[in-house]
Amino acid sequence: MIADGHTRRKWDRAAARYDFMVAGGQERRWTLPKRALFSTMGTGPILFVALGTGLDIPHFPADRDITAIDISPAMLERAAPRVAAYPGRLRTAVMDVRALDFPDAHFDQVFTACTFCSVPDPVRGLRELFRVLRPGGTLGMFEHTGSRYFPFKYLLDAMTPLSRLVGPDLNRDTVSNVMRAGFDVFEVRPVFLDIVKTIRARKPL
């Protein structure tokens, strides 16, 4: 289900140049922390949010059962060869994280990567993830967030009105948003200063 045609069109337009923009130094820089986060994927049903062109797929462990969604059909079209090459069960669907077509308590785990800097009304999207996770299920996130420190906080705040026109907000307090959605956060690890971090949380029993 697509609740937001504007966001879909923005990422459809970005799809053709997305790999060129991020697949070089930026993605190589995040390889180790992403692999460490994704290594916690279990063997039960997993939801991966915002697959994009599939650049994260090589970091997934093999032989997992993964459903991957993205709001952009153009992104998933470009991801198709990487999806086909994954050595496990990986299916895709065009879907808005704020209006998921899955029943309650459907997944054991949810993972995101550079996702919730771009979701309009992020708490609503996180509450949908909370809904489709089983009690005790875990959320694993690799996310760009805002910063608490000078001068980064002010730079990110100043850049966000422009950055959101073509991609992400740069100043989201994602850890607080995860807690507002009802999750218990049990691990936050900085990857780059306090701007990029991994977040792990659990849906209470």
N, C-alpha and C positions, 0 to 999 in steps of 0.2 A: 504494500500500500504506500502511495506517495502522498504525503500531506502538504508538501511544499514544492510547488513547481519552480519557484524562483531559485531555490537552492539546487534543485536538480539541474536546471539549465546552466547555472554557474559552473558546476563540476563537469557537465557535459562539454562545455566550452574548453575547460582546462585539460580534458583527457588527452588530446593530441600532443600536448607539449609537456605533460606531467612527468614522464620518465626523464626527459631531458633536463627538467628543472631540479629533480631531487635524486635521481639515481646515481649521481656521481659521489662526490666527497661526503655529502650529507648522509646518504644511506650507508656508506662504508663506515662512517663514524659511529653509527648506531647498531652495527651488526652484533657486537658482543652483548650489550644489554638487552637487545631484543631477543636474541637466542636464549639468554638466561631466563627471561620472562616466559617465553613460549615453551621452554623445557618443562614448565609446570603443567602443561596440558596433559590431562589424564585420558583414559580410554573411553569415557562416557561421551554423551552428545555435547558438542561445543558450538557456541555461536561466536563468530568473528564479525565485528562491526566495522564497516567502511573498508572493504577490501581494496578499493581503488583499482589500479592496474595490476595488482598482485605482487608488488615488490616484496611483501612480507612472506610470501609463500615459501621461498627457499629456507626461511628460518624456522618453519614449523617442523616438529618431530614427525617422523614417518608413521603411517598406520594409525592415524587418528580419524575420528568421525566429526567432520567440521561442516557447519552451514555458515556460509559467508554472505553478507549482504552489503549493498551499496545503494545510495540514492540515485546514482548515475548509471543509466544503461550504457553510455559510451565508455565509462571506466570499466565496467564488467566485460564489455566486448573486447577491450584491449587486454584484459586479464585472462581471457580464455585459454591461450596457449600455456600459461603458467598453471592454471587450474588443471588442465589436462595432464600436465607433467607431474602433478603432485602424487607421491607414492602412498596413497591412502584414499579415504572417502572424503571428497570435497565437492560440495554442491553450492551454487550461487543463486541469489534472488535479488531482484530490484525491490528495495524496501526502505522506508524512512524509519530510522530508529525511534522516532517519537510515536509511531503507529505500527507496531510490529504485528504481523499476521501469524503469531504463534500462541499456543495455549499457555496458561499459567503453569509455572514450575516445569517447563519443558526441557531445560538445559541444565547440565551439571556445572558448566563453566561458561563465562563470557570473557572475551579478550577484545581490546581495542588498541590501535596504534595511531597516534596523531589524528585523533577523531574528534574529541570533545572540545577542541579549540575551534571547531567549525560548525558544530550543531547549534542552530538557533534554539533557544530555550533548552539549554543542556540539562537542567534538572528534570524536565519532562522526559527527555530521552533516557536519563539514568533511572528514572522510576519505571520506565518500560523494561529496562534490563533487569531491574529488581523483580518485576512481575514474572518474567519468563524464566528466572533462575529458581531452581528448587531450594527449599530451606537448607541452609548449610552450604550452598553452592558459592563459588568464588568468582570474583571479578578481577581480572588482571589488565592493567592499563600502562601503555607507554605514551606519555603525553607532554606536549608543550604547555606550559602554564605561565601565569604571571610571576613576577618576582616581588619579594618584600624589600629588596635592598636598593639603595642609591648607587649608581644612577639608573640601574636597569628598570626599576619600577616605572620611572617617569618616561624613559625612552619607549618602553612597551606600551604604556598608556597613550603616548603621543602618536605612535605608529598604527595603533589598532584601527582607527576610523578609515585609514587607507587600505590596510591589509585585508580587512573583511570584505572589501569590494571584489577581490579576486581570489580570496582563500580564507585563511583562519583569522580569528581574533587572537591577539598575542598576549592578552592580559587576563585570561580566565583563571579563577581560583578553583581549579578542578577538584582538589582534595576536599575543600569545603562543600562543593556541589555533590560529591559522592556521599558525604555524610548526610546532607540535606535530603537525599533520595532514600535514606533509610539504611544504608550499608554501615557495617562496622569495619573501619579501616584498620588493618593490622600491620601494614608495612608501607613506608614511603622511602624510596631511595633516590637521592639526587644522581643524575647522570651528567648534567652540565650545569654547574652552579646550582641555583634553585629554579632554573627556567625549564629544564627538561628533567623529568623524573619518571620512575616507575611507581605505580600505586597498586597495592593489592588489598582487596576488601572482601567481606563475606556477608551474605544474606543471613540474618539471625535465624536460628532454629525456632 
